[in-house]
Amino acid sequence: MSQAGCSSLPILEREYAQGVLISEVVLNKSCLEDSSKKLSRRQSRAAKDVKRPGEMIIKGHRSYDLMLCLQLGIRYTVGKITPIQRREVQASDFGPKASFWMNFPTKGTRLTPAHRAVDFKWKDYCPVVFRNLREMFKLDTADYMISISGSDALRELSSPGKSGSMFFLSQDDRFMIKTLRKSEVQVLLRMLRDYYRHVHTYDNTLVTKFFGLHRVKPSSGQKFRFVVMGNMFCTELRIHQRFDLKGSSLGRSTDKVKIDENTTLKDLDLNYSFYLEPSWRDALLKQIEIDSEFLKNQGIMDYSLLLGFHYRARQSLVRGGSLPETILQDNKLAVLSEQDAMEDDSAYNDYREGLVLVQRGSNQEGKVAVGPHIRGSRLRSSSACYEEVDLLLPGTARLQIQLGVNMPARAEKQEKQEKDGGKSLRQVYDVVLYIGIIDILQEYSMRKKVEHAYKSVKYNPLSISV
């Protein structure tokens, strides 16, 4: 381009991934060096606005020594049991007695390495059971160890609940580590045999995936008991909103100050209706019923339905307007064939701000992003002749659609516009849903029964969660 042809405005080449700007190149850089620098600075500031949840645990952090103990203990115990030939679990592999402990002095021993943390004792519960669970959930042992116990630090999350538990997140977001009370450890050990049988029987179960149960006792300090779980929000898509739902109303709202994408909202904050492909909706409700019955039989209470979703595109409509093409048409999925989606650029016209739903063809070429510890069957669509379907990220990869994972849906909410004569504004979104059942270690004990009776006198029994 000649100097005479220089534009007073920058000519930009931008690349987006799921609506987020990931790169930007100024094509007329020789003419607009100053503009380019300004845009680069703005881009850097925008990138900083998208923060990953949690606080990095570095030296001097209050949880630094605890993190080193966790990482060293998991690296040692998982590595210790891996070379042992795999076998089916036995009755002796369950219960409090199916555990071992080990001393980890800073100078090291014949069995343990020297380390930078404080002296501590390590206890590993039911290692054979959790090893088989990790294999059942299709976790590679090396990936598991590197993710939690590699060179990267963990991140500490602010506790979203009233339990006072500490939460840690692996750097790749795949695993959540939560400290437990002694009573919660006892509940998990008691129900572990039935939990193992349940997740083995139901591939698409929505209950929390447990990968390990451990205890750390520093030479000077209190014991820390913790469980390693799967992070259901680990996905290539950005989770824009997340909700912790208990089906109750007392105290179930979030202070509206400084709410961002990492804020977990509650029941009274949820103002959406979600519409799924009919067969998916039936399967989801059935699995929730099965999982709830399992928890009821275990005497578990106070668990939550964790819901997160990714906005694919936004449409706002005033009442009386026509509904645009969305991924759900007359409660049926709008599905493209894989060949059409790959070859015909016009197929993306209605979806250029989001994802494309495609049938699974006989040709399975191309990268399929299965996500962390996904093991259930792919969902089929009744409106696509019972073909298995994926979400296609144009130019990148496919995401498997499974129960509670990567589920396309339509979200709607109604809002009254005071400035426009009180007309109702219907907002329609194409979303991708992530759903799971969490906090399943609270037993309905005698103390909780007394608490329920007391609160039932003071409040509406249908509004309380205990």
C-alpha positions in Angstrom: 0.0 0.0 0.0 1.4 3.4 -0.9 1.6 6.3 1.5 -1.1 8.2 -0.6 -3.4 5.2 0.0 -3.1 5.3 3.7 -6.4 5.5 5.5 -7.0 7.8 8.5 -8.5 4.7 10.2 -6.6 1.5 11.1 -7.3 -1.5 8.9 -7.5 -4.5 11.2 -7.5 -8.2 10.8 -9.1 -9.8 13.8 -9.6 -13.4 15.0 -12.3 -14.5 17.4 -12.9 -17.7 19.4 -16.5 -18.0 20.7 -17.0 -14.3 20.5 -13.8 -13.4 22.4 -11.1 -11.5 20.6 -7.9 -13.6 20.7 -5.7 -11.8 18.1 -5.6 -8.5 16.2 -3.2 -7.4 13.4 -3.0 -3.9 12.0 -2.5 -4.3 8.2 -1.6 -0.6 7.5 1.0 -0.6 10.3 3.5 1.6 8.4 0.9 4.4 8.2 -0.6 4.0 11.6 2.1 3.0 14.0 0.7 5.1 16.8 -2.9 3.8 16.3 -1.5 0.2 16.4 0.2 0.8 19.7 -3.0 2.3 21.2 -5.1 -0.7 20.0 -2.5 -3.1 21.3 -2.7 -1.5 24.7 -6.5 -1.6 24.7 -6.4 -5.3 23.6 -4.1 -6.1 26.5 -6.4 -4.3 29.0 -9.4 -6.2 27.6 -7.5 -9.5 27.9 -6.8 -8.8 31.6 -10.6 -8.2 32.2 -11.2 -11.9 31.4 -9.9 -13.3 34.7 -9.6 -17.0 35.6 -11.2 -17.7 38.9 -9.1 -18.1 42.0 -5.9 -16.7 43.5 -2.6 -18.2 42.5 -0.9 -19.9 45.5 2.7 -18.6 45.4 5.4 -18.6 48.1 4.2 -16.5 51.0 0.5 -17.4 50.4 -1.3 -18.7 53.5 -2.0 -22.0 51.7 1.5 -22.5 50.2 2.8 -25.2 52.5 -0.5 -27.0 52.4 -0.5 -27.0 48.6 3.0 -28.5 48.6 1.9 -31.2 51.0 -1.1 -32.0 48.8 0.9 -32.2 45.6 3.7 -34.3 47.1 1.2 -36.7 48.7 -0.9 -37.2 45.6 2.2 -37.6 43.4 3.6 -40.3 45.8 0.4 -42.3 46.5 -0.9 -42.3 42.9 2.5 -43.2 41.6 2.9 -45.9 44.2 -0.3 -47.7 43.4 -0.1 -47.3 39.6 2.5 -50.0 39.0 0.3 -52.5 40.9 -1.7 -54.8 38.5 -5.3 -53.6 38.2 -7.9 -55.8 39.9 -11.6 -55.6 40.7 -12.4 -54.0 44.0 -13.1 -56.2 47.0 -15.1 -55.7 50.2 -11.8 -55.2 52.1 -11.0 -52.2 49.8 -13.8 -50.1 51.3 -14.2 -48.5 54.7 -11.9 -46.6 57.2 -9.5 -49.5 57.6 -8.7 -49.6 53.9 -6.2 -46.8 54.2 -2.5 -46.2 54.8 -0.5 -43.4 56.2 3.1 -42.2 55.6 5.5 -39.8 57.2 7.0 -37.1 54.9 9.9 -35.4 56.8 11.6 -32.5 55.0 14.9 -34.4 54.8 13.2 -37.4 53.1 13.4 -41.1 53.9 14.1 -44.3 52.2 10.6 -44.3 50.7 9.9 -40.5 50.4 11.8 -37.7 48.8 13.2 -34.6 50.4 10.9 -31.6 50.0 10.4 -27.9 50.7 7.2 -28.1 52.7 6.9 -28.7 56.5 7.1 -32.2 58.0 3.7 -33.8 57.6 1.9 -37.1 57.8 -0.2 -38.3 54.8 -3.2 -40.6 54.9 -4.7 -42.1 51.7 -8.2 -43.6 51.9 -9.4 -46.6 49.9 -6.7 -46.2 47.2 -7.8 -49.2 45.1 -11.4 -48.0 44.9 -10.4 -44.5 43.8 -7.9 -45.9 41.3 -10.7 -47.9 39.7 -13.0 -44.9 39.8 -10.4 -42.8 37.9 -10.1 -45.5 35.3 -13.9 -45.8 35.1 -14.0 -42.0 34.5 -11.4 -42.5 31.7 -8.7 -40.5 33.5 -5.1 -41.1 32.4 -2.9 -41.5 35.5 0.0 -39.4 34.1 -2.4 -36.6 33.2 -4.0 -36.7 36.6 -0.7 -36.4 38.4 0.7 -33.7 36.2 -2.5 -31.7 36.4 -2.5 -31.6 40.2 1.1 -32.3 41.2 3.1 -30.9 38.3 5.2 -27.8 38.3 2.1 -25.4 38.1 0.7 -24.0 41.3 -2.9 -24.5 42.3 -5.4 -21.7 42.6 -7.4 -21.0 45.7 -11.1 -20.1 45.3 -13.2 -18.1 47.7 -15.7 -20.4 49.3 -19.2 -19.9 47.7 -21.0 -21.6 50.6 -21.4 -21.4 54.4 -19.4 -24.6 55.2 -16.1 -22.8 55.6 -14.4 -25.3 53.3 -11.3 -24.4 51.3 -11.4 -24.9 47.5 -8.4 -25.3 45.2 -8.4 -25.6 41.4 -5.8 -27.2 39.2 -4.1 -24.8 36.7 -5.8 -26.6 33.7 -9.2 -26.3 35.5 -9.9 -30.0 35.3 -9.9 -30.8 39.0 -11.4 -29.2 42.1 -10.0 -30.0 45.6 -12.2 -29.3 48.6 -11.4 -29.6 52.3 -13.9 -31.7 54.2 -15.1 -32.0 57.8 -14.4 -35.3 59.6 -18.2 -36.0 59.4 -18.2 -35.6 55.6 -15.3 -38.0 55.3 -17.2 -40.5 57.3 -20.3 -40.1 55.1 -18.2 -40.6 51.9 -16.6 -43.7 53.3 -19.9 -45.1 54.4 -21.6 -44.5 51.0 -18.5 -45.3 48.9 -19.5 -48.9 48.1 -23.0 -47.8 46.9 -21.6 -44.8 45.1 -19.1 -47.0 43.2 -22.0 -49.3 42.2 -24.2 -46.3 41.2 -21.6 -44.6 38.9 -20.7 -48.0 37.4 -24.4 -48.7 36.6 -25.3 -45.2 35.2 -22.7 -43.9 32.7 -24.7 -40.6 32.5 -25.0 -40.0 36.2 -24.9 -36.3 37.2 -23.5 -36.8 40.7 -20.1 -35.4 41.6 -17.2 -37.4 40.3 -14.7 -38.3 43.1 -11.1 -39.2 42.3 -9.4 -39.4 45.6 -9.8 -38.9 49.4 -6.8 -37.9 51.5 -5.7 -36.3 54.8 -2.7 -34.1 55.6 -1.4 -33.6 59.2 1.4 -31.0 59.3 3.9 -31.4 62.2 2.5 -28.3 63.8 -1.1 -27.5 62.9 -4.5 -29.0 62.3 -5.5 -31.9 60.1 -6.8 -31.2 56.6 -9.1 -33.8 55.0 -9.8 -33.2 51.3 -11.4 -34.8 48.3 -10.4 -34.5 44.7 -13.4 -34.0 42.3 -14.0 -33.2 38.7 -14.7 -29.6 37.7 -17.8 -29.8 35.6 -17.1 -26.3 34.2 -13.9 -27.3 32.6 -14.7 -26.7 28.9 -13.4 -25.0 25.8 -16.4 -22.7 26.0 -16.6 -19.7 28.4 -19.1 -20.2 31.2 -20.9 -16.8 31.3 -23.4 -17.6 34.2 -23.5 -20.2 36.9 -26.2 -21.1 39.5 -26.3 -23.2 42.6 -29.9 -24.4 42.9 -31.5 -26.2 45.9 -35.2 -25.7 45.1 -35.7 -23.5 48.2 -36.2 -19.7 48.6 -35.1 -18.7 52.1 -31.8 -16.9 51.8 -31.4 -18.2 48.2 -30.3 -15.0 46.5 -26.9 -13.3 45.9 -25.9 -9.8 46.9 -26.0 -7.9 43.6 -22.7 -6.1 44.3 -19.7 -6.9 42.0 -21.3 -9.9 40.3 -19.2 -11.3 37.4 -18.9 -14.5 35.4 -17.2 -16.3 38.3 -20.0 -15.4 40.8 -22.2 -18.4 41.7 -25.8 -17.2 41.8 -28.8 -18.9 43.6 -32.4 -19.9 43.1 -34.0 -16.4 43.3 -31.5 -15.0 40.9 -32.5 -17.4 38.2 -34.9 -15.7 35.8 -34.6 -17.9 32.7 -36.7 -20.7 31.2 -34.7 -23.3 29.3 -36.0 -25.3 26.3 -34.3 -28.6 25.3 -34.8 -31.1 22.6 -37.7 -33.2 23.9 -35.8 -36.5 24.2 -32.9 -34.8 25.9 -35.2 -33.2 28.4 -36.8 -36.5 29.2 -33.5 -38.2 29.7 -32.2 -35.4 31.8 -35.2 -35.4 34.2 -35.1 -39.2 34.4 -31.4 -39.1 35.4 -32.0 -36.4 38.0 -34.8 -38.6 39.4 -32.5 -41.6 39.5 -29.6 -39.7 41.1 -32.0 -38.1 43.7 -33.4 -41.5 44.6 -29.8 -42.7 45.2 -29.0 -39.8 47.5 -32.3 -40.2 49.3 -31.5 -43.9 50.0 -28.1 -42.8 51.4 -29.8 -40.3 53.8 -28.2 -37.4 52.0 -29.7 -33.9 52.1 -28.9 -30.3 51.1 -27.3 -31.2 47.8 -27.5 -28.8 44.8 -28.1 -28.8 41.1 -25.2 -26.8 39.7 -26.1 -25.1 36.4 -23.7 -23.2 34.1 -24.2 -21.9 30.6 -22.4 -20.4 27.7 -24.2 -17.7 25.6 -24.0 -18.6 21.9 -25.8 -15.5 20.6 -28.2 -13.0 22.0 -31.6 -11.9 20.5 -33.9 -9.4 22.2 -37.6 -9.2 21.1 -40.5 -6.9 22.0 -43.8 -8.7 22.6 -45.5 -9.3 19.3 -42.3 -9.5 17.3 -41.6 -12.6 15.3 -39.2 -15.2 16.8 -36.0 -15.5 14.8 -34.4 -18.8 13.7 -32.8 -20.4 16.8 -31.3 -23.8 17.5 -34.7 -24.9 18.7 -37.5 -24.8 16.1 -40.9 -25.9 17.3 -39.2 -27.8 20.1 -37.0 -29.6 17.6 -33.3 -29.2 17.0 -32.2 -27.4 13.8 -29.4 -29.8 12.7 -27.1 -29.5 9.8 -25.4 -32.5 8.2 -21.7 -32.7 8.9 -20.9 -32.4 5.2 -23.0 -29.3 4.7 -21.5 -27.7 7.7 -18.0 -28.4 6.5 -18.4 -27.5 2.9 -21.1 -24.8 2.7 -20.1 -21.4 4.2 -23.7 -20.3 3.9 -24.6 -22.9 6.5 -23.0 -20.6 9.1 -25.2 -17.6 8.3 -27.5 -18.0 11.2 -24.7 -19.2 13.5 -21.7 -17.0 12.8 -21.8 -15.7 16.4 -22.1 -19.2 18.0 -21.7 -22.9 17.4 -23.2 -25.2 14.8 -25.0 -28.4 15.6 -24.0 -31.3 13.3 -24.9 -34.9 12.8 -22.3 -37.5 13.4 -21.4 -38.9 10.0 -19.7 -42.1 9.1 -16.5 -40.2 8.5 -15.1 -39.5 12.0 -12.2 -37.3 10.8 -11.3 -34.1 12.7 -10.5 -33.3 16.3 -13.2 -34.2 18.8 -12.8 -32.3 22.1 -14.2 -34.8 24.6 -13.5 -32.7 27.6 -12.3 -33.9 31.0 -13.4 -37.3 32.4 -16.5 -37.7 30.1 -17.7 -41.2 29.9 -21.4 -41.3 29.1 -22.9 -42.0 25.7 -23.4 -39.3 23.1 -26.9 -37.9 22.8 -29.1 -38.5 19.8 -31.7 -36.1 18.4 -35.2 -37.3 17.6 -35.4 -34.5 15.0 -32.2 -35.8 13.3 -33.4 -39.3 12.6 -31.7 -40.5 15.8 -28.3 -39.5 14.6 -25.7 -38.8 17.2 -24.9 -35.0 17.2 -21.9 -32.8 18.2 -21.4 -29.1 18.5 -19.0 -27.9 15.8 -16.7 -25.0 16.6 -16.2 -23.6 13.1 -12.6 -24.1 12.0 -11.5 -25.7 15.2 -13.1 -28.8 16.7 -16.2 -30.7 17.7 -17.6 -31.0 21.2 -19.4 -34.2 22.2 -23.0 -33.6 23.4 -23.7 -35.7 26.5 -26.2 -35.6 29.3 -25.3 -32.5 31.4 -22.3 -31.7 29.1 -22.3 -29.4 26.1 -26.1 -29.5 25.8 -27.5 -26.9 23.3 -30.7 -25.2 24.5 -32.8 -22.0 24.2 -33.0 -19.7 27.2 -35.8 -17.1 27.5 -36.6 -14.5 30.0 -39.3 -11.7 30.1 -38.5 -8.2 31.3 -40.8 -5.2 31.5 -39.6 -2.0 30.0 -40.7 1.0 32.1 -39.4 3.4 29.5 -41.5 1.9 26.7 -45.0 2.0 28.2 -44.4 -1.2 30.3 -44.1 -3.4 27.2 -42.7 -6.8 27.9 -39.3 -7.5 26.3 -38.6 -11.1 25.6 -34.9 -12.0 25.5 -34.0 -15.1 23.6 -30.6 -16.7 23.9 -28.9 -19.7 22.3 -27.0 -21.3 25.1 -24.9 -24.4 25.9 -25.8 -26.0 29.3 -23.6 -27.8 31.9 -25.5 -29.5 34.7 -24.4 -31.6 37.7 -25.4 -32.6 41.3 -22.9 -31.4 43.9 -22.5 -31.2 47.7 -23.6 -34.8 48.3 -21.9 -35.4 51.6 -24.3 -33.8 54.1 -26.2 -36.5 56.1 -29.7 -35.9 57.3 -28.7 -36.5 60.9 -30.6 -36.0 64.1 -29.1 -32.5 64.4 -30.4 -31.6 61.0 -33.9 -33.1 61.8 -34.1 -30.9 64.9 -32.9 -27.9 62.8 -35.6 -28.6 60.2 -38.3 -28.8 62.9 -37.2 -25.5 64.4 -37.0 -23.7 61.1 -40.4 -25.1 60.1 -42.0 -23.3 63.0 -40.2 -20.0 62.2 -40.4 -20.1 58.4 -42.5 -21.6 55.6 -41.4 -25.3 55.5 -41.4 -25.2 51.7 -38.9 -22.3 51.7 -36.1 -23.8 53.7 -33.4 -26.0 52.3 -32.6 -28.1 55.4 
